[in-house]
Protein backbone atom coordinates (compact mmCIF):
# COMPACT_ATOMS: atom_id res chain seq x y z
CA UNK A 1 0.00 0.00 0.00
CA UNK A 2 1.58 3.26 -1.18
CA UNK A 3 -1.40 5.51 -0.47
CA UNK A 4 -4.31 5.51 1.95
CA UNK A 5 -7.53 3.65 0.92
CA UNK A 6 -10.36 5.65 -0.66
CA UNK A 7 -14.01 5.14 0.41
CA UNK A 8 -17.30 6.63 -0.80
CA UNK A 9 -19.80 8.00 1.75
CA UNK A 10 -22.52 7.75 -0.93
CA UNK A 11 -22.40 3.97 -0.39
CA UNK A 12 -23.23 4.34 3.30
CA UNK A 13 -26.11 6.79 2.87
CA UNK A 14 -27.62 4.91 -0.08
CA UNK A 15 -30.85 2.92 0.33
CA UNK A 16 -28.97 -0.23 -0.68
CA UNK A 17 -28.04 -2.38 2.39
CA UNK A 18 -25.27 -4.12 0.42
CA UNK A 19 -23.61 -0.81 -0.48
CA UNK A 20 -23.99 0.38 3.11
CA UNK A 21 -22.32 -2.78 4.45
CA UNK A 22 -19.58 -2.46 1.81
CA UNK A 23 -18.71 0.99 3.17
CA UNK A 24 -18.76 -0.31 6.77
CA UNK A 25 -16.38 -3.16 5.87
CA UNK A 26 -14.04 -0.96 3.83
CA UNK A 27 -13.64 1.83 6.37
CA UNK A 28 -13.47 -0.57 9.33
CA UNK A 29 -10.74 -2.73 7.82
CA UNK A 30 -8.80 0.37 6.69
CA UNK A 31 -8.90 1.74 10.24
CA UNK A 32 -7.72 -1.59 11.64
CA UNK A 33 -4.85 -1.65 9.15
CA UNK A 34 -3.54 1.90 8.68
CA UNK A 35 -5.96 4.18 10.56
CA UNK A 36 -6.48 6.53 7.58
CA UNK A 37 -8.87 6.81 4.62
CA UNK A 38 -9.71 9.41 2.00
CA UNK A 39 -13.46 10.00 1.71
CA UNK A 40 -15.46 11.27 -1.24
CA UNK A 41 -19.07 12.51 -1.38
CA UNK A 42 -18.93 14.26 1.99
CA UNK A 43 -21.13 17.24 2.90
CA UNK A 44 -18.68 20.08 2.13
CA UNK A 45 -19.44 21.85 -1.16
CA UNK A 46 -16.60 23.05 -3.40
CA UNK A 47 -17.92 26.59 -3.01
CA UNK A 48 -17.77 26.44 0.80
CA UNK A 49 -14.22 25.04 0.69
CA UNK A 50 -13.13 27.87 -1.64
CA UNK A 51 -14.77 30.51 0.57
CA UNK A 52 -13.15 29.13 3.71
CA UNK A 53 -9.67 29.06 2.17
CA UNK A 54 -10.15 32.65 0.98
CA UNK A 55 -11.09 33.79 4.50
CA UNK A 56 -8.30 31.80 6.15
CA UNK A 57 -5.62 33.17 3.82
CA UNK A 58 -6.94 36.71 4.44
CA UNK A 59 -6.70 36.22 8.20
CA UNK A 60 -3.14 34.89 8.22
CA UNK A 61 -2.10 37.74 5.88
CA UNK A 62 -3.11 40.30 8.55
CA UNK A 63 -0.26 42.08 10.38
CA UNK A 64 1.08 40.10 13.34
CA UNK A 65 0.01 42.83 15.80
CA UNK A 66 -3.58 42.43 14.57
CA UNK A 67 -3.50 38.63 14.84
CA UNK A 68 -2.01 38.77 18.33
CA UNK A 69 -5.09 40.70 19.52
CA UNK A 70 -6.96 37.42 19.09
CA UNK A 71 -4.55 35.27 21.12
CA UNK A 72 -6.48 34.94 24.37
CA UNK A 73 -4.57 34.12 27.57
CA UNK A 74 -5.94 31.40 29.83
CA UNK A 75 -7.84 29.43 27.19
CA UNK A 76 -5.10 26.85 26.55
CA UNK A 77 -5.37 27.65 22.86
CA UNK A 78 -8.94 26.32 22.68
CA UNK A 79 -10.28 29.36 20.79
CA UNK A 80 -8.88 32.12 18.60
CA UNK A 81 -5.30 32.60 17.39
CA UNK A 82 -2.26 30.53 18.39
CA UNK A 83 0.99 32.10 17.27
CA UNK A 84 3.97 30.60 15.48
CA UNK A 85 5.88 27.82 17.28
CA UNK A 86 3.61 27.58 20.35
CA UNK A 87 2.63 23.92 19.87
CA UNK A 88 4.97 20.95 19.66
CA UNK A 89 4.51 17.21 19.19
CA UNK A 90 4.33 15.09 22.37
CA UNK A 91 7.88 14.42 23.60
CA UNK A 92 9.44 17.07 21.31
CA UNK A 93 10.97 20.38 22.43
CA UNK A 94 11.03 22.26 19.13
CA UNK A 95 7.86 24.17 18.31
CA UNK A 96 6.12 23.24 15.07
CA UNK A 97 6.59 25.65 12.13
CA UNK A 98 2.98 26.83 12.07
CA UNK A 99 0.43 29.33 13.34
CA UNK A 100 -3.26 28.49 13.56
CA UNK A 101 -6.80 29.45 14.57
CA UNK A 102 -9.44 27.54 16.53
CA UNK A 103 -13.19 27.59 15.94
CA UNK A 104 -15.09 25.67 18.63
CA UNK A 105 -18.51 24.24 19.30
CA UNK A 106 -21.53 26.53 19.54
CA UNK A 107 -23.96 24.10 21.22
CA UNK A 108 -27.69 24.04 20.64
CA UNK A 109 -29.94 25.45 23.37
CA UNK A 110 -31.13 21.98 24.38
CA UNK A 111 -27.64 20.42 24.59
CA UNK A 112 -27.68 19.92 28.40
CA UNK A 113 -23.89 19.94 28.57
CA UNK A 114 -22.05 19.24 31.82
CA UNK A 115 -19.47 21.91 30.96
CA UNK A 116 -19.58 25.33 29.35
CA UNK A 117 -17.45 25.72 26.23
CA UNK A 118 -15.43 28.91 25.72
CA UNK A 119 -17.03 31.44 23.36
CA UNK A 120 -15.63 31.72 19.86
CA UNK A 121 -13.40 34.71 19.16
CA UNK A 122 -14.75 37.05 16.46
CA UNK A 123 -12.43 38.67 13.92
CA UNK A 124 -13.58 42.26 13.35
CA UNK A 125 -11.37 42.89 10.32
CA UNK A 126 -12.98 40.10 8.21
CA UNK A 127 -16.79 40.22 8.16
CA UNK A 128 -17.30 36.69 6.73
CA UNK A 129 -14.49 34.86 8.56
CA UNK A 130 -16.49 33.52 11.53
CA UNK A 131 -19.68 32.78 9.59
CA UNK A 132 -17.81 30.82 6.89
CA UNK A 133 -15.73 28.97 9.48
CA UNK A 134 -18.78 27.83 11.44
CA UNK A 135 -20.64 26.79 8.29
CA UNK A 136 -17.73 24.50 7.40
CA UNK A 137 -17.63 23.32 11.04
CA UNK A 138 -21.25 22.10 10.78
CA UNK A 139 -20.71 20.26 7.49
CA UNK A 140 -17.60 18.52 8.82
CA UNK A 141 -19.42 17.59 12.04
CA UNK A 142 -22.26 16.09 9.98
CA UNK A 143 -19.80 14.09 7.88
CA UNK A 144 -18.00 12.88 11.00
CA UNK A 145 -21.22 11.65 12.61
CA UNK A 146 -21.96 9.47 9.55
CA UNK A 147 -18.44 8.02 9.68
CA UNK A 148 -18.90 7.23 13.39
CA UNK A 149 -22.22 5.53 12.60
CA UNK A 150 -20.42 3.23 10.16
CA UNK A 151 -17.74 2.48 12.75
CA UNK A 152 -20.36 1.74 15.42
CA UNK A 153 -21.84 -0.94 13.13
CA UNK A 154 -18.35 -2.31 12.40
CA UNK A 155 -17.55 -2.60 16.12
CA UNK A 156 -20.90 -4.27 16.88
CA UNK A 157 -22.62 -1.35 18.60
CA UNK A 158 -25.95 0.31 17.84
CA UNK A 159 -25.52 2.46 14.71
CA UNK A 160 -26.34 5.66 16.61
CA UNK A 161 -24.13 4.96 19.65
CA UNK A 162 -21.92 8.01 19.02
CA UNK A 163 -24.66 10.46 18.00
CA UNK A 164 -25.36 11.88 21.47
CA UNK A 165 -21.66 12.16 22.38
CA UNK A 166 -20.46 13.69 19.09
CA UNK A 167 -23.39 16.10 18.57
CA UNK A 168 -22.59 19.25 20.59
CA UNK A 169 -19.19 17.66 21.32
CA UNK A 170 -16.04 19.59 22.14
CA UNK A 171 -14.85 19.55 18.51
CA UNK A 172 -12.34 22.00 17.02
CA UNK A 173 -11.88 23.36 13.49
CA UNK A 174 -8.26 24.40 13.03
CA UNK A 175 -7.15 26.42 10.00
CA UNK A 176 -3.33 26.17 9.91
CA UNK A 177 -0.78 28.34 8.14
CA UNK A 178 2.72 26.97 7.60
CA UNK A 179 4.66 30.07 6.46
CA UNK A 180 7.48 29.95 3.90
CA UNK A 181 10.71 28.58 5.40
CA UNK A 182 13.36 31.30 5.35
CA UNK A 183 16.33 29.53 6.98
CA UNK A 184 17.52 26.02 7.78
CA UNK A 185 15.13 24.70 10.49
CA UNK A 186 17.00 23.53 13.60
CA UNK A 187 15.28 20.19 14.21
CA UNK A 188 11.80 21.64 13.60
CA UNK A 189 9.28 20.45 11.03
CA UNK A 190 5.91 21.81 9.98
CA UNK A 191 4.21 19.26 12.27
CA UNK A 192 6.19 16.70 14.24
CA UNK A 193 5.26 13.00 14.23
CA UNK A 194 2.17 12.59 16.41
CA UNK A 195 -1.14 10.86 16.93
CA UNK A 196 -4.31 12.95 17.22
CA UNK A 197 -6.04 13.23 20.59
CA UNK A 198 -9.69 13.03 19.51
CA UNK A 199 -12.17 10.44 18.13
CA UNK A 200 -11.56 11.11 14.42
CA UNK A 201 -9.93 13.91 12.41
CA UNK A 202 -11.34 15.17 9.11
CA UNK A 203 -8.76 17.04 7.02
CA UNK A 204 -9.68 19.30 4.12
CA UNK A 205 -7.23 18.98 1.23
CA UNK A 206 -4.04 20.82 2.08
CA UNK A 207 -2.75 23.47 -0.32
CA UNK A 208 0.55 21.61 -0.70
CA UNK A 209 1.87 18.13 -0.01
CA UNK A 210 3.76 17.01 3.06
CA UNK A 211 1.33 14.83 5.04
CA UNK A 212 2.89 11.43 5.70
CA UNK A 213 1.48 8.36 7.51
CA UNK A 214 3.53 5.68 9.32
CA UNK A 215 2.68 2.22 7.98
CA UNK A 216 2.72 -0.88 10.22
CA UNK A 217 6.07 -1.93 8.73
CA UNK A 218 7.68 1.35 9.83
CA UNK A 219 7.68 2.98 6.37
CA UNK A 220 6.41 6.55 5.94
CA UNK A 221 3.99 6.94 3.00
CA UNK A 222 2.55 10.11 1.48
CA UNK A 223 -1.19 10.62 2.05
CA UNK A 224 -2.42 11.92 -1.30
CA UNK A 225 -6.22 12.26 -1.56
CA UNK A 226 -8.03 13.27 -4.72
CA UNK A 227 -8.97 16.95 -4.93
CA UNK A 228 -12.57 16.41 -3.77
CA UNK A 229 -11.77 14.01 -0.89
CA UNK A 230 -11.31 14.48 2.86
CA UNK A 231 -8.55 12.62 4.69
CA UNK A 232 -10.10 11.05 7.82
CA UNK A 233 -8.08 9.28 10.52
CA UNK A 234 -8.63 7.61 13.87
CA UNK A 235 -7.56 9.54 16.99
CA UNK A 236 -6.26 8.30 20.33
CA UNK A 237 -9.68 8.50 22.02
CA UNK A 238 -11.22 6.07 19.53
CA UNK A 239 -8.19 3.78 19.68
CA UNK A 240 -8.52 3.70 23.45
CA UNK A 241 -12.30 3.17 23.37
CA UNK A 242 -11.91 0.23 20.94
CA UNK A 243 -9.03 -1.31 22.93
CA UNK A 244 -6.61 -0.82 20.00
CA UNK A 245 -8.93 -2.44 17.44
CA UNK A 246 -9.01 0.80 15.41
CA UNK A 247 -5.57 2.40 15.01
CA UNK A 248 -4.52 5.94 15.80
CA UNK A 249 -1.65 6.09 13.34
CA UNK A 250 1.39 8.33 13.80
CA UNK A 251 1.60 11.00 11.09
CA UNK A 252 3.56 14.16 10.37
CA UNK A 253 3.86 17.14 8.01
CA UNK A 254 7.38 17.21 6.61
CA UNK A 255 9.21 20.26 5.35
CA UNK A 256 9.14 20.62 1.55
CA UNK A 257 12.21 20.30 -0.68
CA UNK A 258 14.46 23.36 -0.47
CA UNK A 259 13.26 24.66 -3.84
CA UNK A 260 9.72 24.90 -2.39
CA UNK A 261 10.66 26.64 0.87
CA UNK A 262 9.27 29.91 -0.45
CA UNK A 263 5.71 28.53 -0.68
CA UNK A 264 3.33 28.67 2.28
CA UNK A 265 1.08 25.71 3.12
CA UNK A 266 -2.48 25.86 4.46
CA UNK A 267 -4.52 22.98 5.84
CA UNK A 268 -7.78 22.80 7.78
CA UNK A 269 -8.33 19.79 10.06
CA UNK A 270 -11.53 19.22 12.04
CA UNK A 271 -10.78 17.44 15.31
CA UNK A 272 -13.96 15.60 16.30
CA UNK A 273 -14.19 15.40 20.09
CA UNK A 274 -17.06 13.99 22.12
CA UNK A 275 -18.71 15.68 25.07
CA UNK A 276 -16.25 15.81 27.93
CA UNK A 277 -18.27 13.45 30.15
CA UNK A 278 -18.11 10.59 27.61
CA UNK A 279 -16.38 7.57 29.14
CA UNK A 280 -13.47 6.24 27.10
CA UNK A 281 -13.51 2.91 28.97
CA UNK A 282 -12.55 0.04 26.64
CA UNK A 283 -15.71 -1.37 25.04
CA UNK A 284 -16.68 -4.91 26.04
CA UNK A 285 -17.14 -5.68 22.32
CA UNK A 286 -13.40 -5.11 21.83
CA UNK A 287 -12.10 -7.15 24.79
CA UNK A 288 -11.40 -10.88 24.66
CA UNK A 289 -8.74 -13.40 25.73
CA UNK A 290 -6.40 -12.36 22.92
CA UNK A 291 -7.09 -8.65 23.48
CA UNK A 292 -7.27 -7.97 27.23
CA UNK A 293 -8.25 -4.51 28.42
CA UNK A 294 -5.29 -2.23 27.59
CA UNK A 295 -6.24 1.07 29.28
CA UNK A 296 -7.50 2.41 32.58
CA UNK A 297 -10.93 4.05 32.66
CA UNK A 298 -11.01 7.78 31.96
CA UNK A 299 -13.40 10.44 30.63
CA UNK A 300 -12.78 12.33 27.40
CA UNK A 301 -12.41 15.61 29.30
CA UNK A 302 -9.67 14.31 31.60
CA UNK A 303 -7.86 12.63 28.73
CA UNK A 304 -7.93 15.85 26.69
CA UNK A 305 -6.52 17.86 29.61
CA UNK A 306 -3.64 15.39 30.03
CA UNK A 307 -2.72 15.62 26.36
CA UNK A 308 -2.95 19.44 26.15
CA UNK A 309 -0.37 19.58 28.95
CA UNK A 310 1.87 17.12 27.07
CA UNK A 311 1.85 19.16 23.84
CA UNK A 312 2.50 22.47 25.60
CA UNK A 313 -0.80 24.30 25.06
CA UNK A 314 -1.68 24.43 28.76
CA UNK A 315 0.41 24.41 31.93
CA UNK A 316 -0.10 21.70 34.55
C-alpha positions in Angstrom: 0.0 0.0 0.0 1.6 3.3 -1.2 -1.4 5.5 -0.5 -4.3 5.5 2.0 -7.5 3.7 0.9 -10.4 5.7 -0.7 -14.0 5.1 0.4 -17.3 6.6 -0.8 -19.8 8.0 1.7 -22.5 7.7 -0.9 -22.4 4.0 -0.4 -23.2 4.3 3.3 -26.1 6.8 2.9 -27.6 4.9 -0.1 -30.8 2.9 0.3 -29.0 -0.2 -0.7 -28.0 -2.4 2.4 -25.3 -4.1 0.4 -23.6 -0.8 -0.5 -24.0 0.4 3.1 -22.3 -2.8 4.5 -19.6 -2.5 1.8 -18.7 1.0 3.2 -18.8 -0.3 6.8 -16.4 -3.2 5.9 -14.0 -1.0 3.8 -13.6 1.8 6.4 -13.5 -0.6 9.3 -10.7 -2.7 7.8 -8.8 0.4 6.7 -8.9 1.7 10.2 -7.7 -1.6 11.6 -4.8 -1.7 9.1 -3.5 1.9 8.7 -6.0 4.2 10.6 -6.5 6.5 7.6 -8.9 6.8 4.6 -9.7 9.4 2.0 -13.5 10.0 1.7 -15.5 11.3 -1.2 -19.1 12.5 -1.4 -18.9 14.3 2.0 -21.1 17.2 2.9 -18.7 20.1 2.1 -19.4 21.8 -1.2 -16.6 23.1 -3.4 -17.9 26.6 -3.0 -17.8 26.4 0.8 -14.2 25.0 0.7 -13.1 27.9 -1.6 -14.8 30.5 0.6 -13.1 29.1 3.7 -9.7 29.1 2.2 -10.1 32.6 1.0 -11.1 33.8 4.5 -8.3 31.8 6.1 -5.6 33.2 3.8 -6.9 36.7 4.4 -6.7 36.2 8.2 -3.1 34.9 8.2 -2.1 37.7 5.9 -3.1 40.3 8.5 -0.3 42.1 10.4 1.1 40.1 13.3 0.0 42.8 15.8 -3.6 42.4 14.6 -3.5 38.6 14.8 -2.0 38.8 18.3 -5.1 40.7 19.5 -7.0 37.4 19.1 -4.5 35.3 21.1 -6.5 34.9 24.4 -4.6 34.1 27.6 -5.9 31.4 29.8 -7.8 29.4 27.2 -5.1 26.9 26.5 -5.4 27.6 22.9 -8.9 26.3 22.7 -10.3 29.4 20.8 -8.9 32.1 18.6 -5.3 32.6 17.4 -2.3 30.5 18.4 1.0 32.1 17.3 4.0 30.6 15.5 5.9 27.8 17.3 3.6 27.6 20.4 2.6 23.9 19.9 5.0 20.9 19.7 4.5 17.2 19.2 4.3 15.1 22.4 7.9 14.4 23.6 9.4 17.1 21.3 11.0 20.4 22.4 11.0 22.3 19.1 7.9 24.2 18.3 6.1 23.2 15.1 6.6 25.6 12.1 3.0 26.8 12.1 0.4 29.3 13.3 -3.3 28.5 13.6 -6.8 29.4 14.6 -9.4 27.5 16.5 -13.2 27.6 15.9 -15.1 25.7 18.6 -18.5 24.2 19.3 -21.5 26.5 19.5 -24.0 24.1 21.2 -27.7 24.0 20.6 -29.9 25.4 23.4 -31.1 22.0 24.4 -27.6 20.4 24.6 -27.7 19.9 28.4 -23.9 19.9 28.6 -22.0 19.2 31.8 -19.5 21.9 31.0 -19.6 25.3 29.4 -17.4 25.7 26.2 -15.4 28.9 25.7 -17.0 31.4 23.4 -15.6 31.7 19.9 -13.4 34.7 19.2 -14.8 37.1 16.5 -12.4 38.7 13.9 -13.6 42.3 13.3 -11.4 42.9 10.3 -13.0 40.1 8.2 -16.8 40.2 8.2 -17.3 36.7 6.7 -14.5 34.9 8.6 -16.5 33.5 11.5 -19.7 32.8 9.6 -17.8 30.8 6.9 -15.7 29.0 9.5 -18.8 27.8 11.4 -20.6 26.8 8.3 -17.7 24.5 7.4 -17.6 23.3 11.0 -21.3 22.1 10.8 -20.7 20.3 7.5 -17.6 18.5 8.8 -19.4 17.6 12.0 -22.3 16.1 10.0 -19.8 14.1 7.9 -18.0 12.9 11.0 -21.2 11.6 12.6 -22.0 9.5 9.5 -18.4 8.0 9.7 -18.9 7.2 13.4 -22.2 5.5 12.6 -20.4 3.2 10.2 -17.7 2.5 12.7 -20.4 1.7 15.4 -21.8 -0.9 13.1 -18.4 -2.3 12.4 -17.6 -2.6 16.1 -20.9 -4.3 16.9 -22.6 -1.3 18.6 -26.0 0.3 17.8 -25.5 2.5 14.7 -26.3 5.7 16.6 -24.1 5.0 19.6 -21.9 8.0 19.0 -24.7 10.5 18.0 -25.4 11.9 21.5 -21.7 12.2 22.4 -20.5 13.7 19.1 -23.4 16.1 18.6 -22.6 19.3 20.6 -19.2 17.7 21.3 -16.0 19.6 22.1 -14.8 19.5 18.5 -12.3 22.0 17.0 -11.9 23.4 13.5 -8.3 24.4 13.0 -7.2 26.4 10.0 -3.3 26.2 9.9 -0.8 28.3 8.1 2.7 27.0 7.6 4.7 30.1 6.5 7.5 29.9 3.9 10.7 28.6 5.4 13.4 31.3 5.4 16.3 29.5 7.0 17.5 26.0 7.8 15.1 24.7 10.5 17.0 23.5 13.6 15.3 20.2 14.2 11.8 21.6 13.6 9.3 20.5 11.0 5.9 21.8 10.0 4.2 19.3 12.3 6.2 16.7 14.2 5.3 13.0 14.2 2.2 12.6 16.4 -1.1 10.9 16.9 -4.3 12.9 17.2 -6.0 13.2 20.6 -9.7 13.0 19.5 -12.2 10.4 18.1 -11.6 11.1 14.4 -9.9 13.9 12.4 -11.3 15.2 9.1 -8.8 17.0 7.0 -9.7 19.3 4.1 -7.2 19.0 1.2 -4.0 20.8 2.1 -2.8 23.5 -0.3 0.6 21.6 -0.7 1.9 18.1 0.0 3.8 17.0 3.1 1.3 14.8 5.0 2.9 11.4 5.7 1.5 8.4 7.5 3.5 5.7 9.3 2.7 2.2 8.0 2.7 -0.9 10.2 6.1 -1.9 8.7 7.7 1.4 9.8 7.7 3.0 6.4 6.4 6.5 5.9 4.0 6.9 3.0 2.6 10.1 1.5 -1.2 10.6 2.0 -2.4 11.9 -1.3 -6.2 12.3 -1.6 -8.0 13.3 -4.7 -9.0 16.9 -4.9 -12.6 16.4 -3.8 -11.8 14.0 -0.9 -11.3 14.5 2.9 -8.6 12.6 4.7 -10.1 11.0 7.8 -8.1 9.3 10.5 -8.6 7.6 13.9 -7.6 9.5 17.0 -6.3 8.3 20.3 -9.7 8.5 22.0 -11.2 6.1 19.5 -8.2 3.8 19.7 -8.5 3.7 23.4 -12.3 3.2 23.4 -11.9 0.2 20.9 -9.0 -1.3 22.9 -6.6 -0.8 20.0 -8.9 -2.4 17.4 -9.0 0.8 15.4 -5.6 2.4 15.0 -4.5 5.9 15.8 -1.6 6.1 13.3 1.4 8.3 13.8 1.6 11.0 11.1 3.6 14.2 10.4 3.9 17.1 8.0 7.4 17.2 6.6 9.2 20.3 5.4 9.1 20.6 1.6 12.2 20.3 -0.7 14.5 23.4 -0.5 13.3 24.7 -3.8 9.7 24.9 -2.4 10.7 26.6 0.9 9.3 29.9 -0.5 5.7 28.5 -0.7 3.3 28.7 2.3 1.1 25.7 3.1 -2.5 25.9 4.5 -4.5 23.0 5.8 -7.8 22.8 7.8 -8.3 19.8 10.1 -11.5 19.2 12.0 -10.8 17.4 15.3 -14.0 15.6 16.3 -14.2 15.4 20.1 -17.1 14.0 22.1 -18.7 15.7 25.1 -16.2 15.8 27.9 -18.3 13.4 30.1 -18.1 10.6 27.6 -16.4 7.6 29.1 -13.5 6.2 27.1 -13.5 2.9 29.0 -12.5 0.0 26.6 -15.7 -1.4 25.0 -16.7 -4.9 26.0 -17.1 -5.7 22.3 -13.4 -5.1 21.8 -12.1 -7.1 24.8 -11.4 -10.9 24.7 -8.7 -13.4 25.7 -6.4 -12.4 22.9 -7.1 -8.6 23.5 -7.3 -8.0 27.2 -8.2 -4.5 28.4 -5.3 -2.2 27.6 -6.2 1.1 29.3 -7.5 2.4 32.6 -10.9 4.0 32.7 -11.0 7.8 32.0 -13.4 10.4 30.6 -12.8 12.3 27.4 -12.4 15.6 29.3 -9.7 14.3 31.6 -7.9 12.6 28.7 -7.9 15.9 26.7 -6.5 17.9 29.6 -3.6 15.4 30.0 -2.7 15.6 26.4 -2.9 19.4 26.1 -0.4 19.6 28.9 1.9 17.1 27.1 1.9 19.2 23.8 2.5 22.5 25.6 -0.8 24.3 25.1 -1.7 24.4 28.8 0.4 24.4 31.9 -0.1 21.7 34.6 
